[in-house]
């Protein structure tokens, strides 16, 4: 699953904070904006905010 900037926004995370967090991880912010990032990389960090973005990217399942 790919996490994109719209998922970061949907999770109500700060864009500036997310950018700074990416820099601390050594990840390219522009590449993320262009292509997204694999959810497994975010999950591996065990960061609660990263996990919120992953949850926001999960497809909604109709419970009917």
Helices and strands as residue ranges (DSSP letters): E 2-3, H 5-10, H 15-25, H 29-35, E 37-38, H 39-45, H 48-57
